Amino acid sequence: MLKELAPAVARVACIASSEVWELYRHITADADIPPVFAPVNRSEQFNEAFATILRERADALVTERSPIIYVERGRIVAFAAEPDCL
């Protein structure tokens, strides 16, 4: 569906817990767009997750629905809105 909405997207970053990533990894194994996993199990891991997304040059960002994502939603939106981000 993402490819239909944004055909130019080549790499998608996924901010999620390690548990959720294990599920995503199996689902996305044959995906046309390779996911970039940026794990966050604690708030302290967001800076490293953002660095991974930038280093891997992701074109889009998806997140899981979890309490940590909800609590840090402003931080995620601010990161995604940065001119050099996505």
TIMILO-571811 format. One record per atom (N, C-alpha, C): x, y, z. Coordinates in nm, 3 decimals, padded with zeros to 5 digits, always signed. Atoms other than C-alpha are relative to their C-alpha. Layout:
<pts>
PT       c1       c2       c3
PT        X        Y        Z
...
</pts>
This chain:
<pts>
PT       c1       c2       c3
PT  +00.081  -00.118  +00.000
PT  +00.000  +00.000  +00.000
PT  +00.087  +00.126  +00.000
PT  -00.088  -00.116  -00.004
PT  +00.285  +00.240  +00.078
PT  +00.056  +00.030  -00.138
PT  -00.054  -00.018  +00.134
PT  +00.431  +00.186  -00.269
PT  -00.102  +00.066  -00.093
PT  +00.106  -00.064  +00.080
PT  +00.096  +00.288  -00.421
PT  -00.015  +00.147  +00.037
PT  +00.013  -00.138  -00.046
PT  +00.080  +00.604  -00.209
PT  +00.123  +00.084  -00.031
PT  -00.127  -00.072  +00.021
PT  +00.446  +00.699  -00.254
PT  +00.093  -00.088  -00.083
PT  -00.078  +00.090  +00.087
PT  +00.601  +00.521  -00.555
PT  +00.152  +00.018  +00.009
PT  -00.145  -00.026  -00.005
PT  +00.943  +00.683  -00.503
PT  +00.067  -00.060  +00.124
PT  -00.057  +00.055  -00.123
PT  +00.991  +00.520  -00.161
PT  +00.078  -00.127  -00.031
PT  -00.086  +00.116  +00.023
PT  +01.280  +00.276  -00.170
PT  +00.036  -00.074  +00.129
PT  -00.034  +00.062  -00.129
PT  +01.351  +00.214  +00.201
PT  -00.091  +00.058  +00.108
PT  +00.091  -00.040  -00.106
PT  +01.111  +00.224  +00.494
PT  +00.062  -00.031  +00.136
PT  -00.047  +00.021  -00.136
PT  +01.225  +00.272  +00.852
PT  -00.117  -00.042  +00.087
PT  +00.102  +00.050  -00.091
PT  +01.034  +00.090  +01.121
PT  +00.049  +00.018  +00.143
PT  -00.030  -00.016  -00.141
PT  +01.050  +00.213  +01.479
PT  -00.095  -00.092  +00.076
PT  +00.082  +00.099  -00.071
PT  +00.931  -00.076  +01.693
PT  +00.085  -00.070  +00.106
PT  -00.070  +00.080  -00.100
PT  +01.017  -00.294  +01.988
PT  +00.060  -00.123  -00.067
PT  -00.063  +00.121  +00.054
PT  +01.234  -00.599  +01.932
PT  -00.102  -00.111  -00.021
PT  +00.103  +00.103  +00.014
PT  +00.933  -00.825  +01.987
PT  -00.082  +00.020  -00.126
PT  +00.081  -00.029  +00.119
PT  +00.727  -00.654  +01.719
PT  +00.084  -00.019  -00.125
PT  -00.086  +00.016  +00.117
PT  +01.024  -00.651  +01.484
PT  +00.009  -00.146  -00.042
PT  -00.005  +00.141  +00.036
PT  +01.042  -01.029  +01.499
PT  -00.120  -00.039  -00.085
PT  +00.120  +00.026  +00.080
PT  +00.685  -01.040  +01.365
PT  +00.012  +00.067  -00.137
PT  -00.015  -00.075  +00.125
PT  +00.752  -00.769  +01.102
PT  +00.103  -00.066  -00.092
PT  -00.109  +00.057  +00.078
PT  +01.072  -00.939  +00.991
PT  -00.049  -00.115  -00.088
PT  +00.055  +00.112  +00.077
PT  +00.885  -01.250  +00.881
PT  -00.098  +00.047  -00.106
PT  +00.100  -00.052  +00.093
PT  +00.607  -01.052  +00.717
PT  +00.066  +00.072  -00.117
PT  -00.063  -00.082  +00.103
PT  +00.844  -00.825  +00.524
PT  +00.116  -00.068  -00.072
PT  -00.115  +00.070  +00.059
PT  +01.099  -01.089  +00.420
PT  +00.002  +00.009  -00.152
PT  +00.007  -00.004  +00.146
PT  +00.981  -01.081  +00.058
PT  -00.057  +00.132  -00.052
PT  +00.059  -00.129  +00.039
PT  +00.870  -00.716  +00.049
PT  +00.081  +00.068  -00.110
PT  -00.067  -00.078  +00.105
PT  +00.950  -00.492  -00.247
PT  +00.085  +00.112  +00.059
PT  -00.072  -00.108  -00.066
PT  +01.072  -00.227  -00.003
PT  +00.067  -00.058  +00.124
PT  -00.067  +00.058  -00.116
PT  +01.338  -00.346  +00.240
PT  -00.015  +00.089  +00.123
PT  +00.016  -00.081  -00.121
PT  +01.264  -00.231  +00.596
PT  +00.134  +00.024  +00.071
PT  -00.114  -00.035  -00.084
PT  +01.521  -00.057  +00.812
PT  -00.052  -00.003  +00.142
PT  +00.050  +00.013  -00.136
PT  +01.468  -00.165  +01.171
PT  +00.075  +00.095  +00.093
PT  -00.055  -00.092  -00.100
PT  +01.521  +00.099  +01.439
PT  -00.065  -00.036  +00.134
PT  +00.062  +00.050  -00.122
PT  +01.459  -00.075  +01.773
PT  -00.010  +00.103  +00.112
PT  +00.019  -00.082  -00.120
PT  +01.316  +00.110  +02.071
PT  -00.080  -00.080  +00.102
PT  +00.066  +00.065  -00.111
PT  +01.238  -00.073  +02.389
PT  -00.009  +00.094  +00.120
PT  -00.004  -00.102  -00.107
PT  +01.315  +00.229  +02.611
PT  +00.020  +00.138  -00.064
PT  -00.013  -00.137  +00.052
PT  +01.306  +00.607  +02.563
PT  +00.143  +00.037  -00.034
PT  -00.141  -00.032  +00.023
PT  +01.686  +00.622  +02.579
PT  +00.049  -00.048  -00.136
PT  -00.044  +00.058  +00.127
PT  +01.704  +00.430  +02.250
PT  -00.042  +00.081  -00.123
PT  +00.048  -00.075  +00.116
PT  +01.537  +00.691  +02.032
PT  +00.111  +00.069  -00.077
PT  -00.109  -00.067  +00.073
PT  +01.856  +00.883  +01.950
PT  +00.073  -00.098  -00.092
PT  -00.066  +00.100  +00.084
PT  +02.020  +00.565  +01.823
PT  -00.092  -00.045  -00.114
PT  +00.095  +00.037  +00.105
PT  +01.703  +00.471  +01.631
PT  -00.001  +00.106  -00.109
PT  -00.001  -00.109  +00.099
PT  +01.701  +00.812  +01.462
PT  +00.131  -00.001  -00.079
PT  -00.130  +00.007  +00.069
PT  +02.072  +00.779  +01.380
PT  +00.000  -00.113  -00.103
PT  +00.009  +00.113  +00.093
PT  +02.005  +00.440  +01.219
PT  -00.082  +00.038  -00.122
PT  +00.087  -00.041  +00.110
PT  +01.725  +00.584  +01.008
PT  +00.074  +00.094  -00.095
PT  -00.077  -00.093  +00.083
PT  +01.949  +00.866  +00.885
PT  +00.113  -00.071  -00.074
PT  -00.113  +00.072  +00.058
PT  +02.247  +00.638  +00.824
PT  -00.045  -00.090  -00.116
PT  +00.051  +00.092  +00.102
PT  +02.035  +00.393  +00.623
PT  -00.080  +00.071  -00.110
PT  +00.067  -00.084  +00.102
PT  +01.872  +00.678  +00.425
PT  -00.141  -00.048  -00.032
PT  +00.139  +00.041  +00.019
PT  +01.514  +00.570  +00.477
PT  -00.080  +00.113  -00.062
PT  +00.086  -00.096  +00.068
PT  +01.252  +00.743  +00.262
PT  -00.134  +00.020  +00.071
PT  +00.128  -00.004  -00.070
PT  +00.955  +00.673  +00.488
PT  +00.018  -00.060  +00.139
PT  -00.007  +00.045  -00.138
PT  +00.883  +00.593  +00.850
PT  -00.134  -00.055  +00.045
PT  +00.119  +00.058  -00.062
PT  +00.632  +00.362  +01.015
PT  +00.035  -00.036  +00.144
PT  -00.020  +00.036  -00.140
PT  +00.587  +00.285  +01.382
PT  -00.103  -00.104  +00.041
PT  +00.099  +00.090  -00.058
PT  +00.417  +00.022  +01.587
PT  -00.093  +00.083  +00.089
PT  +00.091  -00.065  -00.095
PT  +00.126  +00.111  +01.813
PT  +00.030  -00.057  +00.137
PT  -00.037  +00.046  -00.133
PT  +00.262  +00.088  +02.164
PT  +00.008  +00.120  +00.094
PT  -00.009  -00.110  -00.096
PT  +00.281  +00.293  +02.484
PT  +00.124  +00.088  -00.020
PT  -00.120  -00.082  +00.015
PT  +00.641  +00.404  +02.421
PT  -00.008  +00.089  -00.123
PT  +00.018  -00.081  +00.121
PT  +00.555  +00.525  +02.071
PT  -00.097  +00.114  +00.031
PT  +00.096  -00.103  -00.036
PT  +00.256  +00.713  +02.210
PT  +00.065  +00.109  +00.086
PT  -00.064  -00.096  -00.091
PT  +00.460  +00.876  +02.487
PT  +00.100  +00.087  -00.076
PT  -00.105  -00.071  +00.073
PT  +00.736  +00.976  +02.244
PT  -00.046  +00.052  -00.137
PT  +00.052  -00.038  +00.132
PT  +00.509  +01.070  +01.951
PT  +00.046  +00.139  -00.045
PT  -00.046  -00.134  +00.036
PT  +00.608  +01.437  +01.961
PT  +00.144  -00.001  -00.047
PT  -00.141  +00.014  +00.037
PT  +00.974  +01.344  +01.942
PT  +00.014  -00.065  -00.138
PT  -00.002  +00.069  +00.129
PT  +00.909  +01.111  +01.647
PT  -00.044  +00.094  -00.111
PT  +00.050  -00.095  +00.101
PT  +00.707  +01.373  +01.459
PT  +00.103  +00.109  -00.025
PT  -00.102  -00.104  +00.016
PT  +00.974  +01.638  +01.522
PT  +00.117  -00.054  -00.083
PT  -00.109  +00.061  +00.078
PT  +01.242  +01.402  +01.387
PT  -00.040  -00.013  -00.147
PT  +00.044  +00.022  +00.137
PT  +01.040  +01.313  +01.078
PT  -00.019  +00.132  -00.076
PT  +00.023  -00.130  +00.063
PT  +00.971  +01.683  +01.009
PT  +00.129  +00.074  -00.031
PT  -00.128  -00.066  +00.026
PT  +01.340  +01.776  +01.004
PT  +00.030  -00.006  -00.151
PT  -00.026  -00.007  +00.145
PT  +01.447  +01.887  +00.652
PT  +00.091  -00.111  -00.053
PT  -00.095  +00.100  +00.047
PT  +01.731  +01.634  +00.626
PT  -00.036  -00.142  +00.040
PT  +00.038  +00.131  -00.052
PT  +01.538  +01.342  +00.771
PT  -00.048  -00.092  -00.112
PT  +00.058  +00.093  +00.097
PT  +01.307  +01.168  +00.524
PT  -00.023  +00.069  -00.133
</pts>
